[in-house]
Amino acid sequence: MKANRKWMRMCKVLSFAIAVVIQVYWYRFRKKTDSDWDKLWVKIGQKFRQMLFDLEGLLIKVGQMLSIRADILPSSFIQQIQDLVDHVPPSPWADIKLVLEKEWGRPIEDMLLSIEPKSVASASIGEIYQGRLKDGTKVAIKVQRPIIKSIIKTDFRSLAIIVWFVRHFVPLPKGFISFKLLFDELKYVIERELDFKKEMNSINHFRQRFSSFSKLTIPEVFPELCTSRVLVMEWVDGKRITDVDFLNQCQIDRNELSQRLFRVFIPQWLEAGVFHADPHAGNVLVQANGTIALLDFGMVGEISKKDAMNFQELFQAIIMKNYSKAVGILIDLGFLLPSVNPKIIEGLLKEALSFDVGQLKNMDLFAVKKEMNDIVKSLPIHVPTRFIFLGRSVVTIEGMIRTINPDKEILEIAKPVFMDWFKESNLNKWTLVLNWIDAQPFFQIFRSIADLLSFPQQLLKQKETLQQREFIFSMYENQKKRAFYIGAIGLIALFPSLYLQHSLTSIISAGLAGVSFVLYFISAWRQKSWLSFIDYNKDSRR
């Protein structure tokens, strides 16, 4: 990528980010109504979406990641980007041919019997072409886009600047998310996705891990033709698993298909190791005989042993409807801040997981979803950075199953699959028995009495702490606001004084503006340090 195009790309991204910050502060200063804020976020979301399609590259994946962060972003913004698809125009065939011949070190004709010059699919990082090996085997050839590394390097620079600014000068009162960890996680996943040899190793890992699964296909790779920029796999036919017309046409049992899909992903979510982090409908196919085909293992995440154990216990608690235990595990995992009222979350979990499907058909689903999002946002709940891609995987599969089998509750489908997985795993069977006993109403009476007795003291303590923090936060906000106003006045006075060539007035105005903005950044830095100190204390008490 030419240097001037890099700078133009960076300028577009950074100018958009700066414009958003200015608009948000202006709306806060003007104390706009909720309706005005919704209109602003719709407008920002539309501009952001258009910028993603104009610039392509890494930014589309950033948009996809932000689209699942309803816990920290306004719903009116999310609605504008929630259906983003990583699909961009293909590169010219001549450029792709050069990449192939450079990677293989010889003409294409020496390696393949044939290859179609028109791409089958084209995403931000790679493009898929259909070809045949010398023995006639039909293959899918994934080729890295010619200048994608340069584009991603430029985008990472832009994002690093934005993250630095947010970390140091944008207050996050609820301490919802570490943008530095989010940036590092995104960088790790994308850089891994750029190396097609790592994707080849992931495919081989998943083929071995699920070799005993019936009616599951994962394409075979041909390592002698694979490089860091080229991946050659067996061609797999199929339709999107959410293609309901195809399922009906082939008379595929939707309930059985849903359970098999869960059976493939439950061990990925609950066992230590890697999981498929991008299982959208284009990467999960179904064949005429009901066989599931998993494709595209470029984006994978990893679960630690400790987190895997917590997720196993969480799933057990939900299956057994032991919501008090589920809330405790969510706190341990970092999804709930210590200041949350467990009883409120227990009620929300019970309500969210106990929908009557018959009633659900007659409800306004968008209104229900908006109401639930508003409730969640009002509580100290957030998704820890290390679980963003896992959450994306879970939410995507849940959405697929609701499309495939809309007349059944998710828990009704998941419970028998989980119990089968539990029997086959090496987990302690007594753990499940104890969790079941602990979930029974008789034993929960004692816990409820203890919670009831301690609740007034906890509420009073939380109220005092909250009031103190609101006072300190408001103090820093007022300091910043005063510095900003004085600096703005200084800048406004500077231009006419320069025009009228009043040197003394110019010096005073410039000095006033400079000192004010220095004071603003000092106040912002102090506020950020204070918020970090609060977050550190919260983490140390866990």
LINVEN-V324373 format. One record per backbone hydrogen bond with DSSP energy under -1.0 kcal/mol. NH is the residue of the N-H (numbers start at 1). CO is the residue of the C=O. Records with the same first field share a line. If there is no record, write none. Layout:
# LINVEN-V324373
NH: CO  CO
This chain:
# LINVEN-V324373
6: 2
7: 3
8: 4
9: 5
10: 6
11: 7
12: 8
13: 9
14: 10
15: 11
16: 12
17: 13
18: 14
19: 15
20: 16
21: 17
22: 18
23: 19
24: 20
25: 21
26: 22
27: 23
28: 24
29: 25
30: 26
32: 27
37: 33
38: 34
39: 35
40: 36
41: 37
42: 38
43: 39
44: 40
45: 41
46: 42
47: 43
48: 44
49: 45
50: 46
51: 47
52: 48
53: 49
54: 50
55: 51
56: 52
60: 57
62: 58
63: 59
64: 60
65: 61
66: 62
67: 63
68: 65
69: 66
72: 69
73: 69
78: 74
79: 75
80: 77
81: 78
82: 78
84: 81
87: 85
88: 122
96: 92
97: 93
98: 94
99: 95
100: 96
101: 97
102: 98
103: 99
104: 100
105: 101
110: 107
111: 108
112: 108
113: 132
114: 132
116: 130
120: 128
121: 128
123: 126
127: 143
128: 121
129: 141
131: 139
132: 114
133: 137
136: 133
139: 131
140: 233
141: 129
142: 231
143: 127
144: 229
145: 125
148: 145
151: 147
152: 148
153: 149
154: 150
155: 151
156: 152
157: 153
158: 154
159: 155
160: 156
161: 157
162: 158
163: 159
164: 160
165: 161
166: 162
167: 163
168: 164
169: 165
170: 166
175: 172
182: 178
183: 179
184: 180
185: 181
186: 182
187: 183
188: 184
189: 185
190: 186
191: 187
192: 188
193: 189
194: 190
195: 192
196: 228
199: 195
200: 196
201: 197
202: 198
203: 199
204: 200
205: 201
206: 202
207: 203
208: 204
209: 205
210: 206
211: 208
213: 210
217: 292
222: 232
225: 222
226: 223
227: 230
231: 142
233: 140
234: 220
235: 138
239: 286
241: 284
243: 240
244: 242
247: 243
248: 244
249: 245
250: 246
252: 247
257: 253
258: 254
259: 255
260: 256
261: 257
262: 258
263: 259
264: 260
265: 261
266: 262
269: 265
270: 266
271: 267
273: 303
275: 301
277: 299
280: 278
283: 280
285: 293
286: 239
287: 291
290: 287
292: 215
293: 285
294: 217
295: 283
301: 275
303: 273
308: 304
309: 305
310: 306
311: 307
312: 308
313: 309
314: 310
315: 311
316: 312
317: 313
318: 314
319: 315
320: 316
321: 318
322: 317
323: 321
326: 322
327: 323
328: 324
329: 325
330: 326
331: 327
332: 328
333: 329
335: 330
336: 330
337: 380
340: 337
345: 341
346: 342
347: 343
348: 344
349: 345
350: 346
351: 347
352: 348
353: 349
360: 356
361: 357
362: 359
363: 360
365: 363
368: 364
369: 365
370: 366
371: 367
372: 368
373: 369
374: 370
375: 371
376: 372
377: 373
378: 374
379: 376
381: 379
382: 335
387: 384
388: 385
391: 387
392: 388
393: 389
394: 390
395: 391
396: 392
397: 393
398: 394
399: 395
400: 396
401: 397
402: 398
403: 399
404: 400
405: 401
408: 405
413: 409
414: 410
415: 411
418: 414
419: 415
420: 416
421: 417
422: 418
423: 419
424: 420
425: 421
431: 428
433: 429
434: 430
435: 431
436: 432
437: 433
438: 434
439: 435
440: 437
444: 440
445: 441
448: 444
449: 445
450: 446
451: 447
452: 448
453: 449
454: 450
455: 451
458: 454
459: 455
460: 456
461: 457
462: 458
463: 459
464: 460
465: 461
466: 462
467: 463
468: 464
469: 465
470: 466
471: 467
472: 468
473: 469
474: 470
475: 471
476: 472
477: 473
478: 474
479: 475
480: 476
481: 477
482: 478
483: 479
484: 480
485: 481
486: 482
487: 483
488: 484
489: 485
490: 486
491: 487
492: 488
493: 489
494: 490
495: 491
497: 493
498: 494
499: 495
500: 496
502: 497
503: 501
506: 502
507: 503
508: 504
509: 505
510: 506
511: 507
512: 508
513: 509
514: 510
515: 511
516: 512
517: 513
518: 514
519: 515
520: 516
521: 517
522: 518
523: 519
524: 520
525: 521
526: 522
527: 523
528: 524
529: 525
530: 526
531: 527
532: 528
533: 529
534: 530
535: 531
536: 532
537: 533
538: 534
539: 535
540: 536
541: 537
